[in-house]
Amino acid sequence: MTPERIMAWAIPGFFVLIAIEFAVARWRGHKAYRSNDAINSLGLGVISQIVGVLSKLLSVGIYAWCVQHLGVFHLAANSVWVWLSALLLYDFLYYWLHRMGHEVNVLWAAHVVHHQSEDYNLTTALRQTGSGVLLGWLFYLPMALLGYPVEVFVVVALIDLLYQFWVHTGEIDKLGWFDRVFCSPSNHRAHHAVNDRYLDKNYGGILILWDRLFGTFTEENDSEPPVFGTRSPLQSWNPLWANAEVYWAMVQDAWHAERWRDKLQLWFRPPGWRPADVAARFPKPAFDIDHPRYDPPMSRGFTVYLLLQFALLLGMSIHFLTLVPVAPLPTLLLYAGYLVASLCVLGILMEGRRSATWLEGVRVLATALVPVLSGKWFGIPHLDGYMMLAIAVVFGLSALALPWLHGGQRGLSLHDGAAPV
């Protein structure tokens, strides 16, 4: 079974756990979820999976080449000790990738996506970068040089990733001895916080022992609840901008810097570092930990519409993952482009931009008409006539409902008391 198929099967399980967390939080009187933030986080997770599929040549291909040509040993994939040591070594290397992702600007530009949410729940776990593949593979080359087989590397990477899902919750309290050995919800809440006492701590993926060993551990303190997000708040629901914001800020600062030395070192300095001349000419506001969360108002009807549209896109995304082994590359690229563009349109819809309503109208009409007019879905397997008809009907009705919903949404102002569902 391929990693894509494992993820396709895991995704429904994620949503069962998300539903349980949502119900428990409501029962306890906690407001753990906002619709706009959850859609944004899940949409970024979808984009990350799409990029991961299309960039496999870089992430896995280079690893495979290094194992074959540079591996010192030829380790057996049927050895229990190889698997256990691989998982331990992967988690150790993940600690250093994660730590450098907080200490080196160009790596933070990729990792920041995971920290942008100002909520902390299980959807935050799925909020992943789309650009981490560019440099992240470098940190795992020691495994290739030691000769760990590709299939072992891929599976232990998936195990490490899947483990970290459950720790992104505010509904599980401290766990005693477990917190001292493993990454846990309490430990990881501290990691995601922007409070001074928690900043840049607790990097471990499965084991928190690495943090204890290298001096980066801190305990969640009941007297100072974690405040989530980043020190440069995103203030957007656009998933492409979420992936690009820090890169763009670095490009701008590098362009404005007068010294070539500053233009270069900017990329490798800690996050937040800026050349003195750039900081003087283009100052940024100081971080305020008490700033209000980004939360443009949405009417209930509009919220329901967005949740429905996102659910449809999520179903298509799962379908996309199942097609990876069988569909031709042009079809996958076309499908991926549609999904990414659709998620961006939903994002700017949630921001309340006027242009987004027209873009959404075009999107839903095109989605409804293309299957009917073409007679097939661009050669994508497993979409029969009944499924295409259902797609056409659902998105056709969406196009009809959009003007009415937009009228209700337009009546809101930032001073209305309409809270997201």
N, C-alpha and C positions, 0 to 999 in steps of 0.2 A: 504493500500500500504506500503510495507516494505521500510526501508531506502535505501536498495540496489537498489530497483526499482526507487526510487526517484532520486538517483544519476545517474542511467542509463538514465533517462529522462533529468536530468539537464546537463549532459555532452554535448549533442548537443548544448544546449543554451550557455554553456561556449564558445564553438568554434565559434558560431556566433558573440559573443561579442569580442572574440580574433581577428576575421577577421575584425570587425569594427575598433578596436583599431589599428590594423596593417595598415589599409587603411588610417585612420586619421593621423597616425604618418608619413606615406609616403607623404601624401598630405602636411603636415606641414614641411617636410624636416627633420624629426627626425629619427634616426636609433634606433628604439625601440627594434628590434628583431634580434637575430642571430639564425640560424637554429639549430646549435649544442646545444646552451644553452636552447632553447625552447624544443627540444627533451629530453634533460636531465631533465628539470624541470617537463615536463609532464610524463616522464617515472617514476620519483620518486612519482608522484601523483598516478599513476597506482599501483605501489608497495604498497603504503600506503593503498589504497582501498582494495587490496588483503589481506594484513595483517589484516586490520580491520574486514573483513569478517571472516577470520579464527580465530581471537582472540576474537570473540564476547563473548565467555564464560567468559573470564577474565573481559572485559570492562563492559558488561551489566549483565552478570551472577552474579557477586559479588554484583553489585548495587541492583539487584532484590532480592537477598538473604537478604541483609541488610534492605531493605524496609519491607520485610515480617517479619523478626525476630527481628529487632532492631528499626524499625520506631516508633517514639513517637506518631505521629498522623497518621490517615488514611485519607489523603486528596482525594477529589473526582476529577476524571479525567474529569468530565463534567462541572467543575466550571471555569468561565472566570477568576476569581481572582486567582485561582490556576495556571492557564496557564501564566498570566501576571507576577505574583510573581516568578514563576519558571524561566521565561526568565530573569528577573532582577537578581535573585540570581545566576543563571548559569553564567551570564555575569560577575558578581562580582567575583565568584570563578575562572572563566577563567582569569580574570586580575591577580590573585595571582599565578595561574599555569604559566601563561605567564611570569610574573615578576620573579618567582623563576627559570624559564627556562633560564633566563639570569644571575642569581646570584648564581646558584648552579651547579657545574661542571657536575654531573651525569645527571641532567636534561637538561643542555645545550647540552650534547652529543646527545640527541634526537632532541632537537629543532633546532640545528645548521643547519640541512638539509634545513629548510625553508629560511635560510639567506645566503646560499652559492652562490646563483646566483649573478653575477656581473652586471646583467641587472635588470631592474625593469619594469615589464609588467604583463599582466593578466595571463601568464603562470606561473609566480612566485607564484601567489596565490595557484596554484594547486601543487606546490612543497612542499610536506608534508613528515613528518617523518614516518618511518616504525617501530620505536621502542618506540614511545611515549606512546603506550598502556601499557608498562611495569609498569610505575609509575603514569601516568597521572590520572588514575581513583581515586587515593587517594584523590585528591583535590575536587572531587564531592561527597564524602561520606556525607558531611553535608546535602545535598539534600535528600539522602536516609534516614538519621536519622530523618529528619523532616517529612518523609512520602510521598514525591512527587512520584506519580506512575511512573513505568518504562516507559510507553508509553509517558508520559509527558516529562520525562528526555530526551528520545531519540529524540523527535521532536524538543524541544528547543535547544538541542545541534546541530542539523542539521540546524536550523534557524540561530544560532550564526555563524556557519561555513560558510553557504552560503552568509550571509551578507558580510563577510570579503573578498569575491571574488572581488567585484568591486573597492575596495580601493587600489588594487595593480596596479595602472596605473599612468603614468607620463603625460597623456594627459588631465587630469582634474585639473584645477588650484584651488586656495583657494576658499572656499565657504562661507566666512563670518561667520554669527552666527552659521551655521551648524558645522563648525570646532571647535567651543567652547563647543559643547555638545556631538557630535558624533565622532567616529572614521571615518576619511575621507581620501581621497587620499593624501592630503597634510600632515596630521598628520602621516599617516603610511609610507610615504616616509621618513620622519625624523626617524621613528623607525628602518627602514632597513639600515640606513646610518652608516658608520664607522667613520665619522668625530667626533672629540672630543666633539663638542657641542651637537651632537645628540645621542651619545652612550648611550644605555640602557635607552631609554625614550619611552613614548607613548605605553603602553602595552594594552590599552583597546581594546576589541573585537567589541562591538557595541557602547558602551558609552565611550567617552574620559573623562567623568566627574570623573571616578575613578582615573585617573592620576592627575587631578587637585586637587582632595581631598587628595591624598597620596604623592604629591610632585614629581611626575615622568613625568610631562608634559613639553614639549618644543615645540616651534613653528618653522616651517620650515622658514629658513631665505633666502631671495632672494639673499643676497650677498655671501652666501656660499652654493652652490648646493650640495645636498647629493651625496656621493660616496657610491656605494652599494657593498655588499659582506660581508666577515668576515675578521677579523684581522689575521687569519691564512688561507690564500686562499686555496681552495680545490685542484685546479690544476688537475682535472680529470673529465671525463664524465662517469665514472663507477658508476652506482647507488648504488651498494652494498658497495663500498668504501665510497661513500657519507654518508651512514648510519653508517659506522663503524669507520670513521677516528678519531673522538674524543675519542671514547671508547678505540681504540687501543693506542692512545697517552697516555691516563690515565693508561692503563695496563702497558705500557712500563715504565712510570715514577714511578708507584707503585713498579714495579719489581726492578728498579734501586735505589730507596730510601733506605737508610741505617736504618732509624728509623721506627719501626712499627707504631708509632704515625703518621708519615708523610704518610705512605702507606695507612692509613685509612682516614685521614682528607683530602687527595687529592681529594676524590670523592665528598666532601661536601663544599670545598672551591670555591670561585668565579672562573669562566673560566679564564685561563691564569696563575693561581697560580701554582707554582712548588716548591717542596722542594729545599732549598738552595744548598744542595750537588748535586742534580740532575741537577739544572740549571747551576752549575759551570762545571760539567763534560760533560754535553750534551747541550751546548747552542743552542738557536734557533735565527735565524736572526730577527732583529727588524722590526716591521711593517712599510712598506712604502706605504703611501696612494696613491702615484703616480705610483705604479707598473703597468705594462701593464696587460691587461685582458688576461686570459687564452683563447687562440683561435687558436688551430692548424689548418693550412690551409686545405681546402677541395676543390676539383675540382667541377665544377657545375654539371657534370654528377653524381659524387658520392653523392653530396648533394641531388639531385633529387631522387636517389636510396634510400638513407636513409629516406627521407621524405615519400616515398611510403611504405617502409617496416614498418616505425613507424605507418603510417595510418592503415595498415593492422593489426598490433598488437593492436592498439587502438580499432578497431572494434571488435577484439577478446576479449579485456578486457571488453567492454560493454556487449558482449555476456556472458562472465563469470559472471558478476554481475546479469544478468537475470536468470542464472541457479542456483544461490545459494539456492533458496527455494525448488528446485526440484531434483537436481543432488545429487548422493551419495558422501560422503566425499572423498573416494579414487579418484574419478573422478575429484573433485574440486582440490585436492592436486596435481594431475598430471597436470591438466590444469594450475594451479598457478605456478608450477615449470617451465613449458615450457615458460610462459609469462615472469617470472623474468629472466630466463636464456637468453631469446631472447633480453630483454632490456639491459642486461649486455654486450652481444655480440655487439649490436649496439653502446653502449657506448665506448667500447674499439676500435671499428672500427673508431669512430670519433677522437680518440686519435692518429690514424695513425700507430697502432702496426701491425707488420707483421703477428703475429699469429692470429689476429682477422679475417683476410680474410679467413683463413682455417676454423676457427670456424664458420664463417658465411656461408661458402660453405656447411659444414655439416648440419647446422641448416636449410637452405632453402631446401636442398635435402631431409632431413628427413621429413620436413613439407610437401613436395610434395608427397613423396612416402608412408608415413604411411597411409593416407586415402585410397590410391589405393590398397595397399597390405593387409590391414586389413579388408577392406570392410565396415568399420564403424569407427567413430572417438571416440574410447575408450568408447562407450556407452553414449556419450554426446547427450542429446536430441536436437531436432530442427536443426540437420545438415543432410539434405537429400542428395541424390546422386548428384544432380546438384551442390549443394554448395560444396561438397567434391571435385567434378571435377574442379570447379572454383579454389579452394584452390590449388589443385595439379598443375593446369596450371600456375597460377600466380607465385607460388614459384618455379616451374620448370623453367620458364622463368627467374626468378631471379638468379637461379643457373647458367644459361647460360650467363647472362649478367655480372655476378660478375667478371670473369677474365678480361674482356675488361675494365670495370670500374676501377678495381684495377690497371691496367696498366696506365691509365690516372692519377689516384691518386698518384701512386708511383713517377710520374715525378715531383710532386710538392716538393718544399723544404720550409723551414721556411722563406726563403727570397723571395719566389714568392709572387706576389701581389694578389693572388687569395683570394678574400674575400668570406665568406659564403653568400649564398642567403638570 
